Amino acid sequence: MAKPLIQLALDSLDFDQTMSLAEQTEPYIDIFEVGTPCIKFNGIEMVKALRGRFPNKLILVDLKTMDAGQYEATPFYAAGADICTVLGVSGIDTIAGVIKAAKAHNAEAQIDLINVEDKLACAKAAAEAGAHIIGVHTGLDAQAAGQTPFADLQDIIGLGLNVRVSVAGGINESTVEEVVKSGADIIVVGAAIYGAPSPTDAARRINQLVEGRSCTPHQQLILDKLSSILNATEESYPEILTHMLDRATRIFVSGAGRSGLVCRFFAMRLMHSGYDVSVVGEIVTPSIKKGDLLIIISGSGETEQLIAFTKKAREVGAEIVLITAKSGSTIGDMADAVLQIGKSDQYVKVAGMPMGTVFELSTLSFLEALVSHLIHEKGIEEEVMRTRHANLE
């Protein structure tokens, strides 16, 4: 059985918000639905914008056409819609009009069964008229009354019609696997994605569930937390740190405890990338001087030993950058640049990620991404990096 397509309902009235949501979820979505509120408010320009930005995605316009099917649907197909919806309660003539417009543009017509009394009869008639998709749809008001689309979905699939079946109505992470097993061809998700703290993460999780692959709860906990931290980190930081690395004569890195281990990971990759780098505290580490760069990794920015290192670097005129979890600290006050990973309020206690785990793993991920940025920007080949790797091991 083919993997069902995932359709995201874009229901916001705000044009920019709609485009932003599409941008955030693009990797995990097959069909962008311009929801009825959105299309009523923004009109055909919304369709044109989505088509221009996402040429490889299917665009569905949820017109819910009730009359003048061909006349109403035609301009939206012409603007780039792949699918337009027509209400099943509109009658077969209106349905046939939308189907005709769809065929004229090598597109598809979807018949929405919302509020249809005899759904089976309507689905059969629509399929005979040439409909491409039958939409089993429980509306928001019906959902609020406790209704779901699942019983109707089973009945429609049981007809064995030569159409694709779409299902919408309160589908979320806890129900999507049930929908996949039922045999739906298109799964419509709305609030479970656009109402989530991170729409990107929610879309990814639903995509994984549809594909039948998912992480353990603890793995997902860590991935979701790191993703939220990195999404809240300033996009300008890689450029800032790259500039500081490139103008430094030599680079020194330091951190305490597990942050110190992150320093060593970073120092090794900087060395592989061709930088002159030392880890503070090693017996062969030279003295720091003016023109050098000291990178401190400290979640609190208050570790006494690291404060002493920072003061010494300040005295000799070296540049200092602090990578931290806090916006203000003793080391931060002395640093030339403070790179705050995420936001302070994201570091509340997280069960299963004790003490500094959130900061340490987030910083490691940030720095690994920075190395990837360096390699890409400077065109450093892996074979060249490999020649710099230790061979006395």
Buried (B, 14 or more C-beta within 10 A) or exposed (E): EEEBBBBBBBBBEEBEEBBEBBEBBBEBBBBBBBBBBBBEBBBBEBBBBBBEEBEEBBBBBBBBBEEEBBEBBBEBBBBBBBBBBBBBBBBBEBBBBBBBBBBEBEBBBBBBBBBBEEBBEBBBBBBEBBBBBBBBBBBEEBBEEEBBBBEBBEEBBEBEBEBBBBBBBBBBBEBBBEBBEBBBBBBBBBBBBBEBEBBBBBBBBBBBBBEEEBEEEEEBBBBBBBBBBBBBBEEEBBEEBBEBBEEBEBBBBBBBEBBBEBBEBBBBBBBBBEBEBBBBBEEEEEEBEEEBBBBBBBBBBBBEEBBEBBEBBBEEEBBBBBBBBBEEBBBBEBBBBBBBBBEEEBBEEEEEBEEBBBBBBBBBBBBBBBBEBBBEEEEBEEEEBEEEEEEEE
